[in-house]
Amino acid sequence: MTANPVASIPGDDDAQLLRRYRQGDGEAFAQLYQRHRLGLFRFLCGLCGDPVLAEEVFQETWLSLIRSESLQREAVLFKTWLYQIARNRLIDHWRKHGKQQGLQDEYDAQLHDQPSSEAGPEQQLNLSRDRQRLQAALDDLPAEQREVFLLRAHGDLELHEIAELTHTPAETVKSRLRYALQKLRRLLADPAAEEVSA
């Protein structure tokens, strides 16, 4: 079996990698997974607030991708398609179990238990407080604003991609992101927020 010379090209775009995977190239899937796994998982964690549920939906998303025999429409980027699958799986889960967003406690616990082992006690305390303030600020955002912010921050999606994914007009997406950023800046700049988290 001869090696595929295209397999070593690092600049392959996602659509090319997906096509190669569909043709039996396992390395192409590994590259896709490596490229998108962290952002997708962070997006799901931020959206549902439950790392166990996020992991379950994350796995279901990749399985759906593997089982799907169709390529995404050429007009849609792979990343947008992947995040749409993940978003739909999470919504399906909430509908099935009659639950809404906001299962934050376990996610908070994991988020705050990850300070750097090289940081001193004072740095660890400051990191923990910063994480608490950031998570509290995210929790304070309306669900639509939080979703747009997370898709932009963790999914690195463009506004038009978020608009297509959420079936929302681009101007509405732009407004939601602007309001989310303004509110996050205001909440994170407010010294009273630090006292509340202490």
C-alpha positions as CSV (number, residue, x, y, z in Angstrom):
1,M,0.0,0.0,0.0
2,T,1.5,3.3,-1.0
3,A,1.2,6.4,1.1
4,N,-1.1,9.1,-0.1
5,P,1.1,12.1,-0.9
6,V,-1.8,14.5,-0.1
7,A,-2.1,13.1,3.4
8,S,1.0,15.0,4.6
9,I,-0.2,18.4,3.4
10,P,-0.9,20.4,6.6
11,G,-2.9,23.0,4.7
12,D,-5.8,20.7,3.8
13,D,-9.1,22.4,4.5
14,D,-11.8,20.7,6.5
15,A,-13.9,19.8,3.4
16,Q,-10.9,18.1,1.8
17,L,-10.2,16.2,5.0
18,L,-13.8,15.1,5.2
19,R,-13.7,13.9,1.6
20,R,-10.5,12.0,2.3
21,Y,-12.0,10.4,5.4
22,R,-15.1,9.3,3.4
23,Q,-12.6,7.6,1.0
24,G,-11.1,5.6,3.8
25,D,-8.3,7.9,5.0
26,G,-8.3,7.5,8.8
27,E,-5.5,10.1,9.3
28,A,-7.8,12.7,7.7
29,F,-10.4,12.1,10.4
30,A,-7.7,12.3,13.1
31,Q,-6.7,15.7,11.7
32,L,-10.3,16.9,11.7
33,Y,-10.9,15.7,15.3
34,Q,-7.6,17.3,16.5
35,R,-8.5,20.6,14.8
36,H,-12.0,20.9,16.3
37,R,-12.2,18.8,19.5
38,L,-11.2,21.5,22.0
39,G,-13.4,24.3,20.7
40,L,-16.4,22.0,20.3
41,F,-16.1,20.6,23.8
42,R,-15.7,24.1,25.3
43,F,-18.7,25.3,23.4
44,L,-20.8,22.5,24.7
45,C,-19.6,22.9,28.3
46,G,-20.3,26.6,28.2
47,L,-23.7,26.1,26.7
48,C,-25.0,23.3,29.0
49,G,-22.8,23.9,32.0
50,D,-22.5,20.1,32.6
51,P,-19.2,18.5,31.6
52,V,-20.7,15.0,31.7
53,L,-23.6,16.0,29.4
54,A,-21.1,18.0,27.2
55,E,-18.9,14.9,26.9
56,E,-21.9,12.7,25.9
57,V,-23.1,15.2,23.3
58,F,-19.6,15.7,22.1
59,Q,-19.3,11.9,21.5
60,E,-22.7,11.8,19.8
61,T,-21.7,14.6,17.5
62,W,-18.6,12.8,16.2
63,L,-20.6,9.6,15.9
64,S,-23.2,11.4,13.9
65,L,-20.5,12.8,11.7
66,I,-19.0,9.3,11.2
67,R,-22.3,7.7,10.4
68,S,-23.4,10.4,8.0
69,E,-22.9,9.4,4.4
70,S,-23.6,12.8,3.0
71,L,-21.1,15.6,2.7
72,Q,-22.1,19.0,4.0
73,R,-23.4,21.5,1.4
74,E,-20.5,23.1,-0.2
75,A,-21.8,26.5,0.8
76,V,-21.6,25.5,4.5
77,L,-18.2,25.2,6.2
78,F,-17.4,22.0,7.9
79,K,-17.0,23.7,11.2
80,T,-20.5,25.3,11.0
81,W,-21.9,21.9,10.1
82,L,-20.1,20.2,13.0
83,Y,-21.4,22.8,15.5
84,Q,-24.9,22.6,14.1
85,I,-24.8,18.8,14.7
86,A,-23.6,19.4,18.3
87,R,-26.2,22.1,18.9
88,N,-29.0,19.9,17.6
89,R,-27.9,16.9,19.7
90,L,-27.9,19.1,22.8
91,I,-31.4,20.5,22.0
92,D,-32.6,16.9,21.4
93,H,-31.3,15.9,24.8
94,W,-33.0,18.8,26.6
95,R,-36.3,18.1,24.9
96,K,-36.0,14.4,25.7
97,H,-35.3,15.0,29.4
98,G,-37.4,18.1,29.8
99,K,-34.4,20.1,31.1
100,Q,-33.2,23.6,30.3
101,Q,-29.8,25.2,30.3
102,G,-28.2,26.1,33.6
103,L,-26.8,22.9,35.1
104,Q,-23.7,24.9,36.3
105,D,-22.6,23.4,39.6
106,E,-20.5,20.4,38.4
107,Y,-19.0,22.5,35.6
108,D,-18.0,25.2,38.1
109,A,-16.4,22.6,40.3
110,Q,-14.3,21.3,37.5
111,L,-13.5,24.7,36.1
112,H,-12.2,26.0,39.5
113,D,-10.2,22.9,40.4
114,Q,-7.7,23.3,37.5
115,P,-5.1,25.9,38.6
116,S,-1.6,25.5,37.3
117,S,0.5,23.3,39.5
118,E,3.4,25.7,39.0
119,A,1.4,28.7,40.3
120,G,1.9,29.7,44.0
121,P,-1.1,29.8,46.4
122,E,-1.8,33.4,45.8
123,Q,-1.7,33.0,42.0
124,Q,-4.0,30.0,42.3
125,L,-6.4,31.9,44.4
126,N,-6.4,34.8,41.9
127,L,-6.9,32.4,39.0
128,S,-9.8,30.7,40.8
129,R,-11.4,34.1,41.5
130,D,-11.0,35.2,37.9
131,R,-12.6,31.9,36.7
132,Q,-15.5,32.4,39.1
133,R,-16.0,35.9,37.9
134,L,-15.9,34.9,34.3
135,Q,-18.3,32.0,34.8
136,A,-20.7,34.2,36.8
137,A,-20.6,36.8,34.1
138,L,-21.3,34.1,31.4
139,D,-24.1,32.7,33.6
140,D,-25.6,36.2,33.8
141,L,-26.0,36.5,30.0
142,P,-29.3,35.7,28.3
143,A,-29.1,32.2,26.7
144,E,-29.1,33.6,23.1
145,Q,-26.3,36.0,23.9
146,R,-24.2,33.3,25.7
147,E,-24.6,30.9,22.7
148,V,-23.5,33.5,20.2
149,F,-20.5,34.5,22.4
150,L,-19.5,30.9,22.9
151,L,-19.7,30.1,19.2
152,R,-17.5,33.1,18.4
153,A,-15.1,32.5,21.3
154,H,-14.7,28.7,21.3
155,G,-16.0,27.8,17.8
156,D,-14.2,30.7,16.2
157,L,-17.1,31.1,13.8
158,E,-17.7,34.2,11.8
159,L,-21.0,36.1,12.3
160,H,-22.6,34.9,9.1
161,E,-21.7,31.3,10.1
162,I,-23.4,31.8,13.5
163,A,-26.4,33.3,11.8
164,E,-26.7,30.3,9.5
165,L,-26.2,27.8,12.3
166,T,-28.7,29.4,14.7
167,H,-31.2,30.3,11.9
168,T,-31.0,34.0,13.1
169,P,-30.6,37.1,10.9
170,A,-27.0,38.2,10.8
171,E,-27.8,41.7,12.3
172,T,-29.5,40.0,15.3
173,V,-26.4,37.8,15.8
174,K,-24.2,40.9,15.6
175,S,-26.4,42.7,18.2
176,R,-26.4,39.7,20.5
177,L,-22.6,39.5,20.3
178,R,-22.2,43.2,20.9
179,Y,-24.6,43.1,23.9
180,A,-22.8,40.0,25.3
181,L,-19.4,41.6,25.0
182,Q,-20.6,44.9,26.6
183,K,-22.2,43.1,29.5
184,L,-19.2,40.8,30.1
185,R,-16.9,43.8,30.1
186,R,-19.1,45.7,32.5
187,L,-19.5,42.7,34.8
188,L,-15.8,41.8,34.8
189,A,-14.7,45.4,35.3
190,D,-17.0,45.8,38.3
191,P,-15.0,45.5,41.5
192,A,-18.2,44.6,43.4
193,A,-18.3,41.4,41.4
194,E,-14.9,40.4,42.9
195,E,-16.1,41.0,46.4
196,V,-19.2,38.8,45.8
197,S,-17.1,35.9,44.6
198,A,-14.7,36.2,47.5
